[in-house]
Amino acid sequence: MLGLFLLPLLAVFIRSINPDFFGYAFSKQALDALKLSLVTSTITTVCAILFGTPLAYMLANWKIRYKSWIELLIDLPIVLPPSVAGLALLIAFGRRGLFGSYLNLVGVSLPFTTAAVVMAQMFVAAPLFIRSARVGFTNIDKQLEEAANVEGANRWQMFREVMLPLTSKTLLSGAVLAWTRALGEFGATILFAGNLQGVTQTMPMAIYLGFERNLGVALALTVMLTLASIVLLLSTRWLEKTNCD
Amino acid sequence: MKRFSTLILLLALFVAGCAPAATPAPEPVTLNVFAAASLTDAFTEIGNNFQTANPNVTVTFNFAGSQALRTQIEEGAPADVFASASAKEMEALVAGSFVNAESSQIFLNNKLVVILPAANPAGIDSIEDLAISGIKIVLAAEEVPVGRYSREALDKMNGAYGSDFKDKVLANVVSNEDNVKQVAAKVQLGEADAGIVYTSDAVAAPELATIEIPTDINVVAQYPIAPVVESANMELAQAFIAYVLSNEGQAILQKWGFASP
């Protein structure tokens, strides 16, 4: 099992070792793609945290009608193939889409923009964060909440002083999951946002096109994306540690 | 006991009756055809006909950009036949000894055409209008043969419409799609105002409006086809190619907007 995870990565690293590696890795196309990937996935993650945390909190603690349906709706993008997500986004928010046609009337056209990249990433990645945040909030000891209630904490204080510190780890790991998923998003992006260097061409897209043109470029980009992901995971682990101390 | 022996007798008769009738059925074979995305509709029909003529054969298609197919073959994908949208990818496979140079044949020609959504929201009436600032154009990426041909055609158009025509058109490009079908789809959905595809793609998607590109500024793509050296079904691969080159095969290709070489 571990071999299945390790061997392909090892093969990519070994194959990519050649004199042209740095030429490929630091080409304008590769750097543009890396920058765009980092910027969009960061925006996606921040939005997921901002909007996802209250949503997860409500789902975990409040009595809401149709709650199980809302939860199903949030879980759905996790299991849907990204190509379905991309097509659905295009049909909904495209220029002639169900809602996109109204946006078009006020001069907003989403496809082929960086905003579309973020939307595609959000669609597939944010549910991962909401899911783990919801689990985190649900697992908090009810007695602690009652104690805080007795002490006279209002809802906001309860959220800030009790819930957030107790769930910071789960929230953080959920955020990393969402971040890495957004970083790797491909299927929904290519359908909804298209492919233009510096605007919508993220790392995975550049890798796919590199695969078609020149394996060397694709390999160099793959190595860079893998390294970026490793750095991301390590830095979160470090953050997690300092948080607990 | 009597009933039992009757049963045995019947069984024996049944087996005896069957044995001579059971002629050895031909082994079922799968033929893997790797074909350029622009061939999707035509080759699907050709494949169906070929299967009808050879009931033991299942033709499996892998449609993608020619350069993706080439890389897959180089990395050991089990292909029997390779039909490419450009000579370049075939030459690369010949250079790598995946295909014999003498077995590669041109089987069709394909021209470029400008496509617009049927409603034509940007009001494009001529090729010159592609340079109007602010319209949304989708091309195939430069890595894809049709993307390369599109840019070659734009070079030729520089001669006809002014030396900055190509730059103006490229400034309007909102996406470089990874294959020609994606270009047609984005224009068909009305997400883009115009695109450049093969004539055959415009035929396959009839709800598109088209603007012909005059021959002197057009680019003709020649498609080569060849069996892959490591094919386990070389004879069948050659039979398939012969069918593609036959009058019947060529008629199907013409029906889908291709020209015979």
Contacts between the chains, C-beta under 8 A, distances in Angstrom:
chain1	res1	chain2	res2	distance
A	90	B	189	6.7
A	90	B	191	7.0
A	94	B	189	6.0
A	94	B	190	7.4
A	94	B	191	5.2
A	95	B	189	8.0
A	95	B	190	5.7
A	95	B	191	5.3
A	96	B	189	6.5
A	96	B	190	4.0
A	96	B	191	7.4
A	111	B	174	7.9
A	111	B	186	7.9
A	111	B	191	4.8
A	112	B	136	7.0
A	112	B	174	3.9
A	112	B	175	5.1
A	112	B	191	7.3
A	112	B	192	7.9
A	190	B	178	6.8
A	190	B	182	7.9
A	193	B	175	7.9
A	194	B	138	7.1
A	194	B	174	6.4
A	194	B	175	2.8
A	194	B	176	7.7
A	194	B	177	6.7
A	194	B	186	7.1
A	195	B	141	6.6
A	195	B	175	5.5
A	195	B	176	5.2
A	195	B	177	6.3
A	195	B	178	6.4
A	196	B	173	7.0
A	196	B	174	6.3
A	196	B	175	5.3
A	196	B	176	6.1
A	197	B	176	7.7
A	200	B	175	6.9
A	208	B	178	6.4
A	209	B	141	5.8
A	209	B	143	5.6
A	209	B	176	8.0
A	209	B	178	6.1
A	211	B	68	6.7
A	211	B	71	6.0
A	212	B	65	5.5
A	212	B	67	4.2
A	212	B	68	4.7
A	212	B	71	6.7
A	212	B	141	7.8
A	212	B	143	4.9
A	212	B	144	7.0
A	212	B	178	7.0
A	213	B	67	6.3
A	213	B	143	3.9
A	215	B	71	6.4
